[in-house]
Each structure stands twice: as structure tokens, then as C-alpha cells.
Amino acid sequence: MGLFDGFKRQVNHHEAQLTPSSENRMEERFIDPEEVEVIEREVDDVSRETSSDVSPEPRQSDPVFVATPLKTYADKKPVKHVVGATKVIAILNQKGGVGKSTTTINLGAALGELGKQVLLIDLDPQGNTSSGLGIEKNKLEQCVYDVLLGEAALTDVIIPDVCEGLDVAPATINLAGAEVELVSEMARENRLKEAIGAIRGKYDYVFIDCPPSLGLLTVNALVAADKLLIPIQCEFYALEGVTKLLDSMKRVKTYLNPSLDIFGVLLTMYDGRTTLSKQVANEVRGFFDKIVFDVVIPRSVKVSEAPSFGLPITEYDTTGKGAEAYRTLAKEVIQRG
């Protein structure tokens, strides 16, 4: 009952169009029309007999994908606490598949549970943060792409109250063209920073989900961010490319954003049963020392399933080990200030 249902319906519709009509099949196979009527009556009888045994609706206990209502920022619920200085954190690793979008979604939801106001900015053209929270990207009129091109304010594209205390500025595939279109623009590295400046003081945390590259979109994130959170997968190639990422961060810090620094390193997809995960964790802690978060995010089927239902793990499997890990991470984030 997840996001794959739409894909299945499209496939079935496509197959139905390719299937010859019943008349064509009868002509090809020389089947008597009276035989067809007999077969159809038998199928109808079987269908009636078995229909009572098949429930057309999912059980209430089964998770069901429900699309997020596309509300506007004007519909946002009143904030019940005084918001202090906004902390803008870019979640980045140039290696794909390390849990950037998963961390963005679930850390944001866990902080929302703790009473914080959080904005997620999806800066990845794949839009995994958006779809992982039930946002139907094909129905969006504007997204972060329009913000970067100066055609919309950030508040124009924000979808509020996706979860408790959690808002999202979504992305679509249009964002893939932003890097090319911004090449000739003035101050192209500062577009996101300028957009975020207008909403500082309205959120406790702003998390930017970055694409797995070091292009212009990522540079925009690094210029806009106060700090950098690096998820690292507990597998063989964990540290590959991290040195290049750190070099890019240093260049941005030197020329564009002097306050940029690493907020924390997060170990993801940790499997305590394997020697490899333990070795990688030890290597990462040895390399980054105290900036590595104490909590590790375990490898979990439930964490992987949650996005297909448009839910964070804190709602999909509220008492599971994945949800508890992200709640612990949220508390660490608050403690670090």
C-alpha cells in the first residue's frame, strides 16, 4: 500500500493497452463466442464465491500511504514557543546512499516531537526528502528551484505541518537545471543564503538535504549553512571521498563562509553483528574524534520501509530501534546547541 502502488497501476494500465481486444483474440484463436460467454459466466461465479473472502480495504493495523496535503505557509499552525537563533545545518556527503535524506527526515521529525520548529530544505533534484514525507512532487506548482532562480520566496514554496513542528521546502526534477541556469548569474553561490535569511527567527533548525556531489547546489548549501552534519555509512568505502569533502568545506570557509564548521559526524547503517561495522566505527571515531555523535543509527528494515509510506520512522515504527536512535540523536543535537 506504499508509493509503489502508483507505479503498479501505471504498469497494469500500460499492459492493458498492449493486450489485444477480446474480439481480436477470438479471431486469432478461432474461439466460438458462445464458449467465451460460458467462460465469462464461470469466472463471474468464482468471483462472487470468493469476493466474501477477500477484503477490499486494508486492515486498520496496516500502514497506508497518505499524501501530504499541499497547504501554504499561510496555513501554518501558530508556534507555541519563542524561537531563538535559527541554526542552519547542511547534511552532506558526496557519496550517495549513506543516509542523508533519511537522516534529514527522521532527525527533523524527532526534533519536532521535542517541541522544536524545524524546516527541511530539499536541495537534491531526486527529491527523496520530499517524497519520503508523502509530498506528491508532480502536483507542486513551485519548488526550491524557483527560489534559487529568484522567482519565488522561500515561504512561497514551504509546505507547513507535514509532521508535528516540521515544515518542508520541496524539490522536483526541475532543480537539476538550476546549476546550468545559475552559471551566468551574479552572486550565484549566495542564492540559498539570501532566501534563508528571510525565515531566520521563525525556526529553531533548518536542515538542508544536499545532493551527492560538490556542484553549485552543494556550494549554495555550504554558503548558507552555519554548520555541517556528515552521515557516514558503516561499510567498506565509508571514508572514501571524505577528504575531498573536507577540502571543499575549507575552501568555502576561506572564501565564502568563514563561520562554516563541522557540527557532527553520524554513523549510519550500523550492524553490531559484523566486525566490519565495528572496525569502520572505530576508524571514523579515531579520525574525527569528539565530533562523532555518541549514538549510531542501526541498519533497520523499518527505517528503509518508512519513506514508501510517506512517514518518518518516528511515526511509522514509533517504538522501534530506528525511531529511538533518531530521538537520541535529536537530544544530542539540542545538547550541542
N, C-alpha and C positions, 0 to 999 in steps of 0.2 A: 504493500500500500504506500510505497515511498515515491520519490521523484522519478523512479524508473517506469512508473505506470504510464506517464505521458509518452515516453519512448515506445513502450509496448503497443500503445494504442495506434501510434503512427505506423509502426511496422505492420500491425494487423490490417490497418486501412490500406496500406500500400499493397500488401499481398492480395487483399480482396479485389483491388483494381486490376491486378495482373491475372486473376483467376478467370478463365473463360466462363461465360454465362451458362446456365443450365441447359438452354436450348442448343448451344454450340456443342456442349459435351455430349448431348443425346445424339446429335447428328454424327459426331465423330465416332461414337461407340455403337451406333445403331440400337439404342435402348428404346423400347416401346414406352411412350408417355404414360400408359396405364401402369407399367411397372414402377415408374417414378412416383406416381400418386400413392401406390401401395407402400413404397419405402418411406415416403414422407409421413403417411399415417402412422406407420410403426415407430418412426422417430418421435413423432408428437406424443404417442402413447408412453414411450420410455421417458420422455422429458417430463410428462405430468406425474409419472410414478416417482421419479427421483427428485422432483422440484422441492418436495417437502423435506428432503434430507439435506438440502444444500441451503445454507443461509446466505441470502444476497447481500447482507450487510456484515461488515467486520464486527467481531466481538468488541465490547466496550473496553476490554482489557488490552486489546491490541493497539499499538501506536499507529496513528494515521497522519499522513502528511496534510497539513492545512496551510494554505498560502497566507503569508503575512499581508494584512490589509495595507494598501498603499495610501496611508494618511499623509498629510502635510505637516510641516513643522508647526503651523498654527494650531494644530490639534493636539500638540504635546501636553501631557498632564503637568500640572503645576509641580515645581520642585519643592520638596518639603524641608530642605535644609539649606544652610548658607554654603555656597560653593566658594572655595578658596582659590588659590592659584591653580590654573589648569596645567597638568603635566602631559606633555605630548611625547609619546613613545613610539618609535618606529620598530616594527617587528620584522627582522630582516635576516636572511641567509641566502647567498647567491645559489646555493644548492637546493634543488627542488625536492619536494617530498619529505621535508623534515618536520612538518607540523606547524608552519607559520599561520595558515588560515585557521586551523584547529585551535591553536593557542589564542589567536585573536578573538575568536568567537567565545570560547569557553572561559577564558580569563575575564573577558568583558562581562559575561553573564554572571560569573561568580562575584565580581565586584559589585554588580547591580544588586545581587542578593544581599550584599552587606550594606546597602543603602547609598552607594555611590552613583553619581551620574556619569555615564560612560558613552562616548561616541566612537564608533568604529568607522574608519575611512578605508574603503576597499580600493586600493591603488593597483590591483592586479587585473589586467584585462580578462583573465579567466573568470573572475568574479566569484571565486569559491566562497568567500566570506558572505557575499550577498545571497547566493543560492543556498548556502548552508544554514541560513536563518529564514528560509521559506520565502524569499523575495523572488517573484517571477520577473526575471530581467527583461523578457520580451514585452512586458506591459509598461515598462518605465518610459516616460517621456524625456527625462533628463537624468544625467548621472555625473560622476566626478569628472568625466571628460569635458562636459560643458563648463564646469567650474574652472578647470585648468586653462581653457581657451578664453575665459573671461566672459562667457555668455550667460552665466548664472552665478548667483551667490551660493555659498555652501548651504545655507539654510533653505535654499530653494529645492535642494535635492535630498535633504535629510528625511528619512522615514523614522518617525519617533515611536518610542514604546514598543519596540519589537519584542523585548522581554522587559522584566522589571528593571527600570533605570537604564535601559540600553537602547540607544539610537544607532542608526546605520546610514552612512552616505554610500550608496551602492555604486558598483561598476558594471559596465557592459563591455562587449567586444569592441565598441567604438573607441575605448581607451587605448587600444592597440595603435591607433593612428595618431595619438597625441604627441608621441616623441618626434615623429616626422613633421607634424604641423607646427610644433613649437621651436624647431631648429632655428628659424629665422626671426623669432620673436625676441624683443628686448626683455632682459631680466627673466629669462625662461626658467631659471633654477629657483626663482622665488615665488612662483605662482601659487603653490600649495601653502607656503608660509603666509602669504598675504590673505588667503582665504580663511585659514585657521585663526588668524589674528582677530577676525570679526566675531568669533564664538568663544574666545578666551574669557574665562569667568563664568561661563554657562555650564561647563562640565568639569568634573574632578579629573577625569582621564580622557585623553584622546589617543586611541591606538591606530596606527597606520599599518595595514597589511600590504607589504611590499611585494613586487614581482620577483621571481628568482633570477635576477640579472642586476647589472650595475649600470643601467642606462639612465636616461634623463628622468624617467619616472622615479627611480630609486634616489637619484640625486635630489629631486624635489622633496622626497621624504626625509632625507638626511639634513637638508637645509631647514625644513620645517620643525624637525624634532628637537626636543630637549635632550633626550636620551635614546639609547639603542638597546633593544632586547633581542638576543640571538638564540633561537632554538637550535639545538644540535642533536641529531639523531644518534642513538647509541648503537651504531653499526660501523662497519669497517672503514668507510670513507668519511667518517664524521668530521675530521679536521681538514679535509681536502677543500681548498679554496678559502678557508677562514683567514689565512694570512693575507690574501688579496683583498678580502673584505675589510680587514683592519687597515690595510694601506689606503683603501678608498676613503674610509672613515677619517683617517688622519689628514688626507688632502682636503676633504670638505671642511674639517675642523680648522685647518690652517688658513684657507682662503675664503670660506663662505659662512661657517657657523662655529665660532670659537668656543661656544658652550657645549658642543656635542661631546658626549661621552657614553661609555657602556653602562647601562643600568643594571643589566644582569644577563647571565647565560643560563639557559634552561635545557636540561637533559630530557629528551622526549623518546617515546617508544622503547622504554627501558624494560628489559626482561631479566629479572633477577635469577632466572633458572640457568641462564647462559653465562659462560665465562667471558665471552666477547663483550656483552653489555657491561659487565663489571670492569673489564680492562679499559674500555672506552671511557666509562665514567671516571675512572681513576686518572686517565690521561688528561681529560678535559679539566678536572679539578686541579691537577698539577700545573696545567698551562695557564688557566685563568684565575686560580686561587680563590679568593673570598668572594669574587663577584658571581660565582656559580650559585644558583639558588639551592637551598638545602633539599627541597622537595624535588623528586623526579616524577615525570609523567609516565605511568606504566603503559606498556603495549596492551591494548584492550579492544576487543571486537565491538563493544558497545560504543566506544569513542568513535570508531570508524563508521558505525551504522547511523549515528545521530544525525549527521548532515542530510542523509537521504529522506529524513522526516522533517527537515527544516527546524530542528531543535538543537539547542546547546545540550551538552551532556548533563548539565545540572537539572534539566527538565526531562530529558529522555530516560536517564537511569539515575535518579536522584540520590540513591544510596550506594551506588557502585564505586569501585575503586578509582575510576577515572574522574568522576564528579568530586570525590573527596580530595583527590590530588589537586585539582584546579581550585577548589576552595582554599586549600592550604597555600597554594601559590598566591592567591588573591590576598591572603593575610600577610604573606611575606612582602608583597608589593607595597601594601599600605605601610608596613613597618619600615621599609626602606625610604619612604617619603617621596 
